[in-house]
Amino acid sequence: MDAQRILNAFSEFVPATPGGIGIVNDVPPVPLTNTDPNPTLLNSTASLDTMDTSISSLLALLLSLAVRNMDVLKLMLIGGVIETSRRLVFTLWSQLWTWISTSWHVTVHFESHDEVYHWMMFWLGNQSVWESSREMYITTAYSYTDQDAADDFQSGKQLKYLPIYNMPSWFTYKGAWISVTRQRNERANTPNPTETLILSRKHDLLRDILKEAKEQSSSADIINIFSAGNYNEWYRASSRRKRPLRSVILEPEVKNAVLADAVDFLSNEEWYIERGIPYRRGYLLHGVPGSGKTSLIHSIAGELTLDVYIVSLSKPGLDDSQLNGLFCAMPSRSILLIEDIDAVFRRVTAARKAVTSKPDESNEEKTKNDIKGSFPFNPQGNENMNGVTLSGLLNALDGIAASEGRLLFATTNCVTALDEALSRPGRMDVHVEFKNATKWQARELFWSFYEPRTKRKEKNNNYKDPMLISAAVKFATSTVPEPVKLDELAKLADQFEESIPADVFSVASLQGYLMLYKERPQSAIKGIEKWVVEEMTKKNIKEKVEKEEEGEDDGEDDEQGWEEQPSGGVPFAVGDFIFLGEEEEGGEDEDLGEDLIRFIIEHPV
Ligand SMILES: Nc1ncnc2c1ncn2[C@@H]1O[C@H](COP(=O)(O)OP(=O)(O)OP(=O)(O)O)[C@@H](O)[C@H]1O
């Protein structure tokens, strides 16, 4: 029996130990183990010797088995050949696959701080294939493509299907299979993990995909808004629908001039390079709040399909080197927006005043404080606190490492607070002043507000709470639309223009008033006179309070004829409004009084 022979051979290889398992056999045992009783051989080299002996014993066993039984030898040979062939085929196949994939496929990585990543996500969101996947990621980001679809959802937001994280997903494009993998790169201390998108496919298809993704993203009705992260990187904070330029009510020559200047800049890179002029352009939009500075930037970004990168100079932890890193990391052909660029300067000036006015300071200390207080946007002048300095900002804007091809837009309500170095041509090439609304702007605003365009959709409110239902009914009945013909609308617009004093109200405040009368132009006109009076009264009070706070009031009757109140350092108390009520005639005094009480309570002095 073969089995018996194998057992016999095995028993020769493993000698029976006392008390161990003995193997009975009729073949004389072949002494294979070292039986030398000399203890000197069992020293430190014993284990090596034992191993050698074991291997040679094994070989001897195999040999003896082979000699005794040819079937076993055959079996061993066949097994060896099969295993070797399997390994060979596997190695060859993996080499062949690598060769095929490197010759025919490319793998592309897109990083989320790069705009191309967002084109791709937008494009992937438009591939309906994910909707039927077994596992997918649903998001409201990358929507705003199809407003009708968006309105189908109760939330008013369009849902997008995207591939899941950390697992390759496959889909077909133009009949070819493509794999896509989304990876999330978590990093400590940042709420904004970066992402990598890995796409693998033939060269030509990838080119097509990229082209299509860029086109889809540019033709979409959105602009991407990026914010500064904690690691000198930008992250996509949100997206906004494009704003049509005609919706920004400014003299056409002003807004068209800014747009034309930006277009000219973007299309003339060579001109700048040939003349050695840094390829950058800066716009300083300054003027009263709510006059359309941000709105103009928003609509220019939309017209030119540029993404907007917003940085706040007072961001905690932001210092010169980070600011520089951020500006360098900006892609060309994009907008860098610094809003309220004066705000930090003003704080610094105040801090500087406070520091330098210390009476008992030595000269040395004064110089030190001057240095600290004059540059950093660091009100405390605290050495340990990082901050952006003026020179840091100037370097970041146009230093040697500053990015090229970007449009800088800075806004401020107080242009005089800006350092000349910052607002000089080269840094801020175009200055645009924004004022309170002219009569023309008031008329245009009224017209554009009520001009018949897309009808507001009836919302199917599913309120359950009876209070909410009754509030909704009340609101609906008080806001019944007032349809007017175009010629009638023109007359109402004329009336609105007449009622609004020039250069008193911001466009934002006029818009706020009209919002109370959505789709009700006649009611808007009925209420406008009263609103103007009320608002002007509030304005006068506010200006007076501000003047008194600045200590500029001379204690006599002011221009408007308001009597100075003897309130001992507190310019107005709640009772002070009463004399204003006497100025008003008619039955509206009560309302006006209530408004004033509210105003004074809301603006304690
Ligand atoms: N000239 C304008 N044309 C159209 N809308 C305007 C205009 N000015 C203001 N608005 C409206 O008023 C609101 C505030 O406008 P915006 O933010 O552009 O003003 P701003 O000048 O940037 O204000 P701030 O200086 O306070 O930041 C927006 O809803 C905008 O639609």
The ligand as a Tripos MOL2 file, in Angstrom:
@<TRIPOS>MOLECULE
LIG
   31    33     1     0     0
SMALL
NO_CHARGES

@<TRIPOS>ATOM
      1 N1        -27.0660  100.2150   -7.7770 N.pl3     1 LIG1
      2 C1        -27.7970   99.1510   -7.4260 C.ar      1 LIG1
      3 N2        -28.4930   98.4690   -8.3360 N.ar      1 LIG1
      4 C2        -29.2440   97.4270   -7.9960 C.ar      1 LIG1
      5 N3        -29.3550   96.9600   -6.7480 N.ar      1 LIG1
      6 C3        -28.6830   97.6010   -5.7890 C.ar      1 LIG1
      7 C4        -27.8680   98.7160   -6.0860 C.ar      1 LIG1
      8 N4        -27.3310   99.1520   -4.9490 N.ar      1 LIG1
      9 C5        -27.7650   98.3430   -3.9940 C.ar      1 LIG1
     10 N5        -28.5680   97.3970   -4.4780 N.ar      1 LIG1
     11 C6        -29.2470   96.3280   -3.7350 C.3       1 LIG1
     12 O1        -29.0130   96.5790   -2.3640 O.3       1 LIG1
     13 C7        -28.4740   95.4480   -1.6980 C.3       1 LIG1
     14 C8        -27.0660   95.7680   -1.1790 C.3       1 LIG1
     15 O2        -26.2380   96.0790   -2.2790 O.3       1 LIG1
     16 P1        -24.6600   95.8900   -2.2880 P.3       1 LIG1
     17 O3        -24.2730   94.8310   -1.3240 O.co2     1 LIG1
     18 O4        -24.2360   95.7270   -3.6800 O.co2     1 LIG1
     19 O5        -24.2020   97.2640   -1.7270 O.3       1 LIG1
     20 P2        -22.7280   97.6960   -1.2770 P.3       1 LIG1
     21 O6        -22.4950   99.0280   -1.8540 O.co2     1 LIG1
     22 O7        -21.7460   96.6450   -1.5920 O.co2     1 LIG1
     23 O8        -22.9500   97.7900    0.2850 O.3       1 LIG1
     24 P3        -21.8380   97.7350    1.4420 P.3       1 LIG1
     25 O9        -20.8920   98.8580    1.2360 O.co2     1 LIG1
     26 O10       -22.6560   97.8910    2.6780 O.co2     1 LIG1
     27 O11       -21.2030   96.3900    1.3330 O.co2     1 LIG1
     28 C9        -28.4860   94.3260   -2.7130 C.3       1 LIG1
     29 O12       -29.6410   93.5490   -2.4740 O.3       1 LIG1
     30 C10       -28.6110   95.0010   -4.0530 C.3       1 LIG1
     31 O13       -29.4200   94.2440   -4.8870 O.3       1 LIG1
@<TRIPOS>BOND
     1     1     2 1
     2     2     3 ar
     3     2     7 ar
     4     3     4 ar
     5     4     5 ar
     6     5     6 ar
     7     6     7 ar
     8     6    10 ar
     9     7     8 ar
    10     8     9 ar
    11     9    10 ar
    12    10    11 1
    13    11    12 1
    14    11    30 1
    15    12    13 1
    16    13    14 1
    17    13    28 1
    18    14    15 1
    19    15    16 1
    20    16    17 2
    21    16    18 1
    22    16    19 1
    23    19    20 1
    24    20    21 2
    25    20    22 1
    26    20    23 1
    27    23    24 1
    28    24    25 2
    29    24    26 1
    30    24    27 1
    31    28    29 1
    32    28    30 1
    33    30    31 1
@<TRIPOS>SUBSTRUCTURE
     1 LIG1         1 GROUP 0 **** ****
